[in-house]
Amino acid sequence: MNTRTDPDRITALPLSPLVLFPGDRKRLLGQILVELGELSAGDLIKALALGAREDAKFGDILIAHGMVSESGLYRGLAVQFDCQVADFEATPADARLIDRIGPDFCLREGIVPWKPVGGAIVIASSRPEDFGRLRAALPESLGRVLLAVAPERDIQSALLSVRRRRLATRAETRVDASESCRDWNKTSMGLLVFAALLALVIGVIVSAQTTLLLLSLWAVAALVMNTALKTASAIASLRSGDEETPRFVSWRHRGKARRLPMVSIMVPLFREREIVARLVLRLSRLTYPKELIDICLVVEEDDTITQAALSSANLPRWMRQIIVPRGLLKTKPRALNYALDFCRGSIIGVYDAEDAPEPDQIHRIVRRFHDSGDDLACIQGILDFYNPKANWLSRCFTIEYATWFRVVLPGLARLGFVVPLGGTTLFLRRSVLEELGGWDAHNVTEDADLGVRLARHGYRTELINSVTAEEANCRLWPWIKQRSRWIKGYAITWAVHMRSPRKLLADLGLRRFVGVQLLFLGTLSQFVLAPVLWTFWAIPLGLHHPLSASLGPFGLGLLTGLFLIAEAITLGIGILGIAATRHRGLWPWVLAMHVYFPLAAVAGYKGIWEMIVKPFYWDKTAHGQAMAGTGLAPQARKPAPGSVRSHFEARFESL
């Protein structure tokens, strides 16, 4: 309970620079709140101690810990800054004034031009301590400006009431058109695919042997080069030393103490009624200070199912719902772009609805950014599954993820290649993300595209050995739909960045340019030409191969040998991926990958078809379908000395 305390006693307390504001403000906010009876002396001392090590606003600390009410805080700010608390119900914000400043700028800065008064414009701000700096950034045409204060939630509501549609439209076009797929021409793509099919038919009619030979050479070459890249990545990954994994951050730089930064995490949700409660529970286990975590639950306007679930979930103070207005486009990157301006943090993260991150993950992300140069723009965490034993499909999916996130991606990052990002456990410097225009709202693999754009603009991506568990898609048709979206996005991403190969080469350099071709075009080639590769299984099975006459024993043996060696290396990398994890018992299932990977060929043809008929369609993956492990996030435990296993693998062993 807040109690009134003798003001003379308060002035004797050790005060932090955190509550000193620009200007001739002799009275401090903490002192004012105590005098108003909104804050107790004991809570003031606690808040000052927290502020000494955290880059959080004093008011945010008070609100996050329930030390003061929001209305009480802004009454105190109004007294400190000698202004009024804006009442948008009595006097709505002026839409014309908002347009003169820009609604996106208003959102980022937490302001809204409220009303004209006596030849001046009153600006309502949720961050009055920044008003001196902000005044210089406002258009001179506004003339004299005066300050009012208002909670950020009220300011955002006032902005959205008049300019929601404009903000929604901007979310679709934040990325520069030259780096976006929004101008994708379905007709041209259809004609290109038709021409390729026609050429294939003509080739078969004229000379089926020659056509099959050319396709086989292309398929084997793509397989060999892609396998070589994975092998190099595996070697680089093995050579990298174990990362130090402190539980808490030592936040010091050149001998000078630094405060922990605010981290905003966006969680896009769509029809997620089944897992909302579990999501809140899992994210509540993050050990980063709650006053420095800004969880934004991003929900579509017409998704009343999720909105109702969130309304009944009793969200903590550091979680909030952001509703994305309706639009012709409905994709995850559009939702992320819209929510970006609502975020408060200098580091932006993304989680998926079913994610269960390690409790100390944010601490480790913050430390990695702090210890690295400014060119490190993005950190990708490791993804794993909490239902790996649901069926054979989930087992194979787990092996594939272990290979990709624990071997291939770390190796690519270490070798300096472009890193195609995953869509979750992704953390970026906000300044860089805004410089690049956020995500391409039309790209259904916005994560991989962002990885390429980061590299093109000279920024680095690193992997961190911190695990987020999620749900493996363990049903056949949903798996194919999810994979077809990924393949479609890979194809579109490659096509967009290859609009000008010379420019891409200049941006990336020769080595990384070749890497992009192997990662994207090579992978797509393997999916499309998979049936051609399967024919080489005929040789070890003692069956006749259609190219026996054309190639002769030596040529056919060479291609078959390359195919089998590539397959063996792929299986070996799969075993390596699960070797250092709790999934070591899945190694016999590595052989099942020969049945698993052909499913991707089916998904590939579906993805190519959708590139023609519905390139921007987001084929959503249903969550909350797993029967095991979805109730609780894994618990942490101390790893054995020298082990690189996750802190909470012990909890996973029982699933």
C-alpha positions, 0 to 999 in steps of 0.5 A: 500500500502506498503511504504519505511520507515526510518530504524532507526525508525523501530529499535525503535519499540517494537519487539516480540520474534516471529521474533527472529530466532536462530543463530547470526541474528542481523537483524530482518525479519520485519526490512528487509521487511520494508527496501525492501519496501515490508512491511509498518511500520504500518503493522509491528506494527499490525503484532507484536501485533498479534504475541504476542498472537498467536503461528503463524509464523511472515510470516504467519501473514503477508501473512494471512492479506495481508501485504506482498506478498509471493514472497516478504516474501521469498526475505526477508527471503533469505536476513535474512538467507543469502541464495537463494530462490530455483528455482525448475523450473530451477533445479528440486529437486533430487528424490534420496535425497528425498528418503534418508530423506523420503518424509513424513518427508519432507512434515511434516517439510516443506523441500525438498533436492534440489541439491548438491553444492560443496560437500554439499546438499542444503535443501530448507525450508519454515521454515528457523527459524527451520533449526537449529533444523532440521539439527540435525534430518537429516541423517548423511549420507547427510554430510554438508547441506546448507539452501535455502528458498522456499514457502511451496506450491513450496516445496510440488509441488517439492516433489509430482512431484517425489514421489506422488505415494509413499505418496499415498501408505503410506496413505493406510498403516499408521495404524499398520496391527494389528489394521487395516482391510486391511487384511480382508478376504472376502472368510472367511467372506463369509464362516462364513455367509454361515455357519450361514445361513446353521445352521439357516436353519438346526435349523428351519428344526429340531425344528423351535420352539427351533430356534425361542426361542434361537433367541428371547432370544438373541435378547431380551438380546441384546436389554435389555443390550443395553438399559441399557447402554443408560439409564446409559448414559442418567443419567450420561448426566443429572448429568453433569453440564452445560459447560461454553461457553466463546466466546473467549479463555482466554489462560493462564496456571499456570499464564503464558500467552500462544499463540493461536495454529495453527489449521488445518481442513481437509474437504474431498470433492468428487463431491461437485460442488453444495455446494463449495461456501456455504462451503467457506462462512460457514467456513469464519464465524469462528471467530478464527484468520485466520492466525491460521486456516489452511483449507485443502480442500481434493479432489481426483485427478480424481474429476475434478468436485470439482476441477473446482468448487474450482478453480472458488471459489476464495478461501481465503489465509487460504484455500488451495486445496490438491489433493489426487492421484489416487489409487485402494482404494478411501475412506475418511480415505485414503484421510485424511491420505494423507492430514495429512502430509500437515497440519500445525496445532498442532490440527487437525480437520475434517469437512464434505462438508455440515457442518455449525459450530458455529462461536466460535467453534474453540476457544472453542475447543482450550480452552478445550484442553488447560484446560485438561490433555495430555491424552485428545486426542480427542474432539467431537462436537455435530452434528445437522441438518439444514433441520429437517422438510424436511419430516418424514425421516429427522424428525426421523433422527434429533431425532436420532442424538439429542439422540446420540450426546446430550445424549448417547455419552456425557454419555458414555464419562462421564462414561469412556466408549469407545466413537465411534466418529462421522466423522465430528466436530472431533478435535485431538491432532496431536501428538496423531493422528500421534502416532496412524498412523492416520485413517484406510484407509480401514475402512468405519467407520474410526471414530468409529474405531479411537475412539476404538484405542484411548481408547486402547492406553490410551487416552480420548475423550470428548464431547463439547457442540458446534454444527455443523449443517449439512444436514439430509439425507432425501431420503429413498434409500440414507439413507439406503445406508448411514446406510448400510455403517455405519453398515458394518463399525461397524461390521468390526471394532468389528471383527478387534478389537476382533481378540485377545479378551484377548489383547482387554480386557487387553487394555481396562479393563473389564468395557470398554471391556463389553461396546464395546461388547454392543455398537458394537455387541449389536447394530449389533444383534438388526439390524440383529434380528429386525424381531424376535423382531417385533414378540413381537408386536403381544402380545399387539395387541391381536395376537397369538405369535409363542412361546406361547406354548414353553414359557407359559404365564409367559415366554412369558409375561416376554419377551414381558414386557422386549421388551415393557419396552426397547421400552418405554425407547428408546422413553423416551431417544428420547424425552430427546434428543430433550428436550433441543434443538430447536427441541422440537416441534418434540416430537410427531414424536418420535412415528414414530421411530417405523417405522424409525428403521426397515429401519436400518434392511434393511440397516443391511442386505445390509451391511452384504452382502457388507462385503462379496462382497465389504468390502472397498466400500465407498457408498458416501452420496450425499450432497446439496439435501436439499431445506431449510437451505442450503444457509447460516450458522446459525447466533449466538445469546446470549442464555437465562441465564441458557440455554444450547441452541446453540448460533445460534438456533434462525436462525434454528427456521425459517428452 
